[in-house]
Amino acid sequence: ELWSAEQPNRYRVVCELIDPFDEVTEAVAVTTGFRSVRIDGNSLLINGKRVMIRGVNRHDHHPDKGKAVSVDDMRADLVLMKQHNVNAVRCSHYPNDSRLLDLCDELGLYVIDEANAESHAWNTSLCHDPRYRETWISRISRMVERDRNHPSIIMWSLGNEAGYGAVHDAAAAWIRSADPSRPIHYEGAVFHAGWETGGVAASDVVCPMYAPIDAIVEYGKNSVGKRPLIMCEYSHAMGNSNGSLSDYWDAFENTPGLQGGFVWEWKDHGLTQRITGGGTRLAYGGQFGDTPNDGNFVADGLVHADLTPHPAMRELAWVHRPVWVTLAGIKKAPQLRVRNHQWFTDLSDYEARWELIVDGRTTKSGVLTVPAVTPDSSVVIPVPTALPANCGEAFVSVTWRLKKATSWAPKGHVVAWDQVALQLQKPVRVPVQKRRGETPKISPRVTLWRAAVDNDGFKMMPHLWSGFGRSLERWLGQGIPTDDADVLSSTTQVEERADGSVRYEHTVVVPEELADLPRIGATFDVPSRFTQLRYYGNGPHENYPDRKASAMLGVWEGAPDELPYLVPQEFGLRTDCRWMEVVDPTTGDVLRIEGDGCLLHMSAVHHTANDLHAANDRTELKRRRALTVHVDIAHRGLGTASCGPDTLERYRIAPGTYTFAYVVSQR
């Protein structure tokens, strides 16, 4: 049986040396597997199938041990990757301990094995210098000879950011002679020669770094007869980031020649540091007295150094999910399309459960009966329940779980989820209710400011973005952090209603000079006795306008979010909220903020935006007793501009007039 990331079938191969007397004089053994990798036109084929590469870049790192990672540390990395539907790892930027490759063979992960060849300061010179030819080939040949029996390795990489020259052509020729069974990957060979036209032959795949979506789509449209495009690095995961990850995957899935890529990167590189007064923190560049340093540029992972996932990991798991459920039709009766987005296995390892969500609440649920779905195919089934009469918004959610424990996850682990709209309802005005008592006084004010995320610009290293046009530098110059931009026009109307509720309506006029703001909304504090949250919107995890594909609409509740990033910045938003409630768990009192004829993006945390922006480390933050609530009619997307494309135009805030209203009531 063939090896693949879905079915990592392995065999023990024993090789014996037998003397003329038929005696075994030496024996060696290796565990390996059988699979094929080849390129056919603009497709990379694994066992004959065009497998999408759902990858991450991984460095060896541990918060206490640095790069001296153990096998258990390696396994912990890879298991968490598998649990989030990652199927490929790029060993950036050096050959890893061969035991990591053993684990990839065992668990099922495709690997780009990368040579230790990087030359930043002399990026375009050493690769042309014949004196380095033998050293270059030596590093690459030792990697290939050591690792060639690992079925997980699907490509060899000539190195990273080391220019392109004659030594690369020589190294590629050596690999093709020694191991013609695997393609070659090298970003330098396509970058310096122009990846948009396919680069040069030293790389068998087109593998750009941080290319924008429109550019890779343009390549794909004209890629017939060219090579497959698999992004070597993309979706830079620094801080509150990974905006438009789902847009990248829409492009990958729907454009010929595009076949996925490797997110940069897996893990923050924070190191454990004892702090004055006791305790520890995960520290970054400059916090050890080191000069020069790159500040928190090392904190650019999907997970913390201790493997605590960042919120964007939910988005990653969703875009990588192995099963899709979409609406197939609704004219006669609503139907669902179930697609098996695997290439070698059916869906028999998973149990699917459905829920009918009406006005944010689960009203019915059950096991979803699905006929056999062969790899890379789909079936259409009826929605398993009828809608109740006179219902409002209605969705069906489907969740897929493992039926049995595996080597990388327990029984019941969720591998995929989707939510399909059956009946939508436009936002409505909030009616006047029976009198419920006096509403606590709040003092909302219009705000345009968010605590800058790393993609807005590095607040600790502003010189790095000077002249690059990043947002933070512009916002600071416009007075946005203090909401005193001279050219801004805003009005607020307050209506005290008969039922004791209060309606607030804000109108904000954004001129051309203030195009592309961080947010347009209102902010206020609520009394400190309100400590719990409940909201009807996208959740349950943090989400933003360009990172919300994985979120599901419903009524969610819990404690306010705590800062999930190494460096304080904007966090905790929930998009498309109908309402949010803050709850006093002692008295049961509820303060509701409800959109009046509009959907709102909302958050409630124990820090103001200025608190977050002023702090360079989590230990500098002082947790306020009161919750600071944000109610936004518009919020700029996150993008990936710390190292990559900025927020897409459709997720930015255009000039114009913005009017939004909400009703505050106590229940």
Residue pairs with C-beta under 8 A, 6 or more apart in sequence:
1 7
1 9
2 9
2 33
2 34
2 35
2 36
2 47
2 344
3 9
3 10
3 33
3 34
3 35
3 105
3 151
3 152
4 35
4 46
4 47
4 51
4 108
4 343
4 344
5 51
5 87
5 88
5 108
5 109
5 110
5 152
6 87
6 108
6 342
6 343
6 344
6 345
7 108
7 344
7 345
8 33
8 105
8 106
8 107
8 108
8 151
8 152
9 33
9 34
10 31
10 32
10 33
10 105
10 106
10 151
11 31
11 32
11 33
11 34
12 29
12 30
12 31
13 29
13 30
13 31
13 32
14 27
14 28
14 29
15 27
15 28
15 29
15 30
16 24
16 26
16 27
17 24
17 25
17 26
17 27
18 24
18 25
19 25
30 149
31 102
31 105
32 105
32 149
32 150
32 151
33 105
33 151
34 151
35 46
35 47
35 151
36 45
36 46
36 47
36 48
36 181
37 44
37 45
37 46
37 154
37 155
37 181
37 182
37 183
38 44
38 45
38 183
39 45
39 183
39 204
39 205
39 227
39 228
41 224
41 225
41 226
42 220
42 223
42 224
42 225
42 226
42 227
42 228
42 229
42 256
42 257
43 50
43 228
43 257
43 259
44 50
44 51
44 53
44 154
44 183
44 205
44 228
44 230
44 259
45 51
46 110
46 154
46 343
47 343
47 344
49 343
49 344
49 375
49 376
50 259
50 343
51 87
51 110
51 259
51 343
52 252
52 253
52 259
52 260
52 341
53 87
53 88
53 110
53 230
53 259
53 260
53 261
53 262
54 85
54 86
54 87
54 88
54 260
54 319
54 320
55 86
55 87
55 88
55 89
55 90
55 110
55 112
55 260
55 261
55 262
55 263
56 81
56 86
56 88
56 89
56 90
56 262
56 263
56 265
56 266
56 302
57 89
57 90
57 92
57 233
57 262
57 263
57 264
57 265
57 266
58 77
58 89
58 90
58 91
58 92
58 265
58 266
58 267
59 67
59 92
59 93
59 265
59 266
59 267
59 269
60 67
60 69
60 96
60 97
61 67
61 69
61 267
61 269
61 305
62 68
62 69
62 73
62 305
63 270
63 271
63 272
63 282
63 305
63 306
64 271
64 272
65 73
66 271
69 97
71 97
71 99
71 103
74 96
74 97
74 99
74 100
74 103
75 103
76 307
77 266
77 267
77 307
78 89
78 100
78 103
78 104
78 107
78 109
78 408
79 107
79 408
79 409
80 303
80 307
80 309
81 89
81 109
81 266
82 107
82 108
82 109
82 408
82 409
83 317
83 408
83 409
83 413
84 309
84 313
84 316
84 317
84 320
85 316
85 317
85 320
85 321
85 322
85 415
85 416
86 109
86 316
86 320
87 108
87 109
87 110
87 320
88 109
88 110
88 111
88 112
88 154
88 260
88 262
89 104
89 109
89 110
89 111
89 112
89 262
90 111
90 112
90 114
90 157
90 232
90 262
91 100
91 111
91 112
91 113
91 114
91 157
92 114
92 160
92 265
93 114
93 116
93 118
93 159
93 160
93 161
94 114
94 115
94 116
95 113
95 114
95 115
95 116
95 142
95 143
95 146
95 147
96 113
98 146
98 147
98 150
101 111
101 113
101 147
101 150
101 152
101 153
102 150
104 110
104 111
104 150
104 152
105 150
105 151
105 152
106 407
107 407
107 408
108 152
109 152
110 152
110 154
111 150
111 152
111 153
111 154
112 153
112 154
112 155
112 156
112 157
112 185
112 262
113 143
113 147
113 150
113 153
113 155
113 156
113 157
114 157
114 159
114 160
114 185
115 139
115 140
115 143
115 156
115 157
115 158
115 159
115 171
116 139
116 143
116 159
117 136
117 139
117 140
117 158
117 159
117 160
117 162
118 159
118 160
118 161
118 162
119 125
119 126
119 127
119 161
119 162
119 163
120 161
122 163
123 161
123 162
123 163
124 163
124 165
124 192
125 163
126 132
126 162
126 163
126 165
126 167
127 136
127 162
127 163
127 164
127 165
127 166
127 167
127 168
127 188
128 163
128 165
128 166
128 167
129 167
130 166
130 167
132 167
133 166
133 167
133 170
136 167
136 168
136 170
136 171
137 167
137 170
137 171
137 174
140 156
140 158
140 159
140 171
140 174
140 175
141 174
141 178
143 156
144 156
144 175
144 178
144 179
145 178
147 153
148 178
148 179
153 182
154 182
154 183
155 182
155 183
155 184
155 185
155 204
155 205
156 175
156 179
156 182
156 183
156 184
156 185
157 184
157 185
157 186
158 168
158 171
158 172
158 184
158 185
158 186
158 188
158 189
158 202
158 203
159 186
159 188
160 187
160 188
161 187
161 188
162 168
162 188
163 188
163 192
164 186
164 188
164 189
164 191
164 192
164 193
164 200
164 202
168 186
168 188
168 189
168 202
169 202
171 202
172 184
172 186
172 201
172 202
172 203
175 182
175 184
176 184
183 204
183 205
184 202
184 203
184 204
184 205
185 203
185 204
185 205
185 207
185 230
185 232
186 202
186 203
186 207
187 203
187 207
187 208
187 209
187 232
187 233
189 199
189 200
189 201
189 202
189 203
190 198
190 199
190 200
190 203
190 206
190 207
190 208
191 199
191 208
191 209
193 199
193 200
195 206
195 207
195 208
195 211
195 219
195 229
196 215
196 218
196 219
198 206
198 226
198 227
199 206
203 227
204 227
205 227
205 228
205 229
205 230
206 219
206 226
206 227
206 228
206 229
206 230
207 229
207 230
207 231
207 232
208 216
208 229
208 231
208 232
209 231
209 232
209 233
209 234
209 264
210 233
210 234
210 236
210 264
210 640
210 643
210 644
210 645
211 231
211 234
212 645
213 244
213 247
213 248
213 251
213 645
213 648
216 229
216 231
216 251
216 255
216 258
217 251
217 255
217 258
219 226
219 229
219 257
219 258
220 229
220 251
220 255
220 256
220 257
220 258
221 255
221 256
223 229
223 256
223 257
223 258
224 256
224 257
226 257
228 257
228 258
228 259
229 257
229 258
229 259
230 259
230 260
230 261
230 262
231 260
231 261
231 262
232 261
232 262
233 261
233 262
233 263
233 264
233 265
234 248
234 261
234 262
234 263
234 264
234 640
234 644
235 241
235 242
235 244
235 245
235 248
235 263
235 264
235 640
235 644
236 264
236 300
236 455
236 640
236 642
236 643
236 644
237 263
237 264
237 265
237 300
237 301
237 302
237 310
237 312
238 296
238 297
238 299
238 300
238 454
238 455
238 642
238 643
239 296
239 299
239 300
239 453
239 454
239 455
239 565
239 566
239 567
239 569
239 642
240 311
240 312
240 453
240 454
240 455
240 544
240 565
240 569
240 570
240 571
240 638
241 300
241 312
241 453
241 454
241 455
241 638
241 639
241 640
241 642
242 263
242 302
242 312
242 315
242 316
242 547
242 638
242 640
243 455
243 544
243 546
243 547
243 637
243 638
243 639
243 640
243 647
243 648
243 651
244 546
244 547
244 637
244 639
244 640
244 645
244 647
244 648
244 651
245 263
245 312
245 315
245 316
245 319
245 547
245 549
246 315
246 318
246 319
246 547
246 549
246 550
247 546
247 648
248 261
248 319
249 319
251 258
252 258
252 259
252 260
252 261
263 302
263 316
264 300
264 643
265 300
265 301
265 302
266 301
266 302
266 303
267 301
267 302
267 303
267 304
267 305
267 307
268 282
268 298
268 299
268 300
268 301
268 303
268 304
268 305
268 566
269 284
269 298
269 299
269 301
269 305
270 282
270 283
270 284
270 298
270 299
270 304
270 305
270 566
271 282
271 283
271 284
271 288
271 305
272 280
272 281
272 282
272 283
272 305
273 280
273 281
273 282
273 283
273 287
273 288
274 280
275 281
275 619
281 617
281 618
281 619
282 304
282 305
282 306
282 566
283 617
284 295
284 296
284 298
284 299
284 566
284 567
285 293
285 294
285 295
285 296
285 297
285 298
286 293
286 295
286 460
287 617
294 461
295 458
295 460
295 461
296 454
296 458
296 460
296 566
296 567
297 458
297 461
297 642
299 565
299 566
299 567
300 642
300 643
301 310
302 309
302 310
302 312
302 313
302 316
303 309
303 310
303 313
304 310
304 566
308 564
310 564
310 565
311 541
311 542
311 543
311 564
311 571
312 547
314 541
314 550
314 551
315 543
315 547
315 549
315 550
317 550
318 416
318 417
318 549
318 550
319 549
319 550
321 341
321 400
321 415
321 416
321 417
321 418
322 340
322 341
322 342
322 400
322 415
322 416
323 338
323 339
323 340
323 341
323 342
323 347
323 350
323 352
323 400
323 415
323 416
324 337
324 338
324 339
324 341
324 416
324 418
325 336
325 337
325 338
325 339
325 398
325 418
325 420
326 336
326 337
326 339
326 418
326 420
327 334
327 335
327 336
327 337
327 420
327 421
327 422
328 335
328 336
328 337
328 380
329 335
329 380
330 422
333 382
333 383
334 382
334 383
334 396
334 422
335 380
335 381
335 382
335 383
336 380
336 381
336 382
336 383
336 396
336 398
336 420
337 378
337 379
337 380
338 347
338 352
338 370
338 373
338 378
338 379
338 380
338 381
339 373
339 377
339 378
340 346
340 347
340 373
340 374
340 375
340 376
340 377
340 378
341 376
342 375
342 376
343 375
343 376
344 375
345 375
346 372
346 373
346 374
346 375
347 370
347 372
347 373
347 400
348 372
348 403
349 402
349 403
349 404
350 400
350 401
350 402
350 403
350 415
350 416
351 367
351 400
351 401
351 402
351 403
352 367
352 368
352 370
352 398
352 399
352 400
352 401
353 365
353 366
353 367
353 368
353 398
353 399
353 401
354 365
354 366
354 367
354 368
354 384
354 385
354 396
354 397
354 398
355 362
355 364
355 365
355 396
355 397
355 399
356 362
356 363
356 364
356 365
356 385
356 387
356 394
356 395
356 396
357 363
357 394
357 395
357 396
357 397
357 419
357 553
357 554
358 387
358 388
358 391
358 392
358 393
358 394
359 391
359 392
359 393
359 536
360 393
360 536
360 553
360 554
360 555
360 578
361 554
361 555
362 554
363 388
364 385
366 384
366 385
368 381
368 384
368 398
369 381
369 384
370 379
370 381
371 379
371 381
373 379
383 396
383 422
384 396
385 396
387 394
387 422
387 423
391 423
392 423
392 425
393 421
393 423
393 424
393 425
393 553
394 421
394 422
394 423
395 419
395 420
395 421
395 422
395 552
395 553
396 419
396 420
396 422
397 417
397 418
397 419
397 420
397 552
397 554
398 417
398 418
398 419
398 420
399 414
399 416
399 417
400 414
400 415
400 416
400 417
401 411
401 412
401 413
401 414
401 415
402 409
402 410
402 411
402 412
402 413
402 415
403 411
404 411
405 411
409 415
417 550
417 552
419 552
419 553
427 578
427 595
427 597
427 598
427 599
428 597
429 596
429 597
430 501
430 503
430 594
430 595
430 596
430 663
432 497
432 498
432 499
432 501
433 499
433 501
433 665
434 499
435 498
435 499
435 500
436 499
436 500
436 501
436 665
436 666
436 667
437 500
437 666
438 500
438 666
439 500
439 501
439 502
439 591
439 664
439 665
439 666
440 526
440 527
440 591
440 666
442 502
442 524
442 525
442 526
442 664
443 524
443 525
444 492
444 504
444 506
444 522
444 523
444 524
444 631
445 483
445 492
445 522
445 523
445 524
446 483
446 490
446 492
446 506
446 508
446 520
446 521
446 522
447 483
447 519
447 521
447 522
447 523
447 609
447 630
448 480
448 483
448 485
448 488
448 508
448 514
448 517
448 518
448 519
448 520
449 475
449 480
449 481
449 482
449 483
449 518
449 519
449 609
449 610
450 518
450 519
450 570
450 609
450 635
450 636
451 568
451 569
451 570
451 609
451 610
451 611
451 612
451 613
452 459
452 471
452 472
452 475
452 518
452 569
452 570
452 613
453 569
453 570
453 638
454 567
454 569
454 642
455 638
455 639
455 640
455 641
455 642
455 646
455 647
456 470
456 471
456 472
456 475
456 518
456 641
457 465
457 470
457 471
457 472
457 473
458 464
458 465
458 472
458 642
459 472
459 613
459 616
460 567
460 616
462 472
462 473
465 472
465 473
466 473
470 641
470 646
471 516
471 518
471 636
471 641
471 646
474 516
475 481
475 517
475 518
478 485
478 513
478 514
479 485
479 486
480 517
480 518
481 609
481 610
481 613
485 514
487 511
487 513
487 514
488 508
488 509
488 510
488 511
488 514
489 508
489 509
489 511
490 506
490 507
490 508
490 509
491 506
491 507
492 504
492 505
492 506
492 522
493 504
493 505
493 506
494 502
494 503
494 504
495 502
495 503
495 504
495 505
496 502
497 503
497 663
499 665
500 665
500 666
501 663
501 664
501 665
502 663
502 664
502 665
503 596
503 661
503 662
503 663
503 664
504 522
504 661
504 662
504 663
504 664
505 596
505 659
505 660
505 661
506 522
506 633
506 659
506 660
506 661
507 657
507 658
507 659
508 520
508 633
508 657
508 658
508 659
509 656
509 657
509 658
510 517
510 520
510 653
510 654
510 655
510 656
510 657
510 658
511 655
512 655
514 655
515 652
515 653
515 654
515 655
516 636
516 652
516 653
517 634
517 636
517 653
518 570
518 635
518 636
518 653
519 601
519 630
519 632
519 634
519 635
519 636
519 653
520 632
520 633
520 634
520 635
520 653
520 658
521 600
521 601
521 630
521 631
521 632
521 633
521 634
521 635
521 660
522 630
522 631
522 662
523 608
523 609
523 628
523 629
523 630
523 631
524 628
524 629
525 624
525 626
525 627
525 628
525 629
526 582
526 591
526 604
526 626
526 627
526 629
527 626
528 625
528 626
528 627
529 584
529 586
529 587
529 589
530 582
530 583
530 584
530 589
530 591
530 627
531 559
531 560
531 582
531 583
531 584
531 585
531 627
532 557
532 558
532 559
532 560
532 582
532 583
532 584
532 585
533 557
533 558
533 559
533 560
533 580
533 581
533 582
533 583
533 604
534 555
534 556
534 557
534 580
534 581
534 583
534 590
535 555
535 556
535 557
535 574
535 577
535 579
535 580
535 581
535 602
536 553
536 554
536 555
536 577
536 578
536 579
536 580
537 553
537 556
537 574
537 575
537 576
537 577
537 578
537 580
537 599
537 602
538 548
538 551
538 552
538 553
538 574
538 575
538 576
538 577
539 551
539 552
539 554
539 556
539 574
540 551
540 552
540 554
540 556
540 558
541 550
541 551
542 561
542 564
542 571
542 572
542 573
542 574
543 550
543 551
543 573
543 574
543 575
544 573
544 575
544 635
544 637
544 638
545 575
545 601
545 635
545 636
545 637
545 651
546 637
546 638
546 639
546 647
546 648
546 651
547 637
547 638
548 575
548 576
551 574
551 575
553 576
556 574
557 583
560 572
560 604
560 605
560 606
560 627
561 571
561 572
561 603
561 605
562 605
562 606
563 571
563 605
563 607
563 612
563 618
563 621
564 571
565 571
566 617
566 618
567 616
567 617
567 618
568 607
568 611
568 612
568 613
568 615
568 616
568 617
568 618
568 620
568 621
569 612
569 613
570 609
570 612
571 603
571 605
571 612
572 603
572 604
572 605
573 601
573 602
573 603
573 630
573 632
573 635
574 580
574 601
574 602
574 603
575 601
575 635
576 599
576 600
576 601
577 595
577 599
577 600
577 601
577 602
578 594
578 595
578 599
579 592
579 593
579 594
579 595
580 592
580 593
580 602
580 604
580 629
581 590
581 591
581 592
581 593
581 667
582 590
582 591
582 593
582 604
582 627
582 629
583 589
583 590
583 591
584 590
589 666
589 667
590 666
590 667
591 664
591 665
591 666
591 667
592 663
592 664
592 665
592 666
592 667
593 602
593 629
593 631
593 662
593 663
593 664
594 662
594 663
594 664
594 665
595 660
595 661
595 662
596 661
596 662
596 663
597 661
598 633
598 660
598 661
600 631
600 632
600 633
600 660
600 662
601 630
601 631
601 632
601 633
601 634
601 635
602 629
602 630
602 631
602 632
603 629
603 630
604 627
604 628
604 629
604 630
605 627
605 628
606 623
606 624
606 625
606 626
606 627
606 628
607 621
607 623
607 624
607 628
608 624
608 628
609 628
609 630
611 621
611 622
611 624
612 621
614 620
615 621
631 660
631 662
633 658
633 659
633 660
634 653
634 658
635 653
636 647
636 651
636 652
636 653
637 647
637 648
637 651
637 652
638 647
639 645
639 646
639 647
639 648
639 651
640 646
641 647
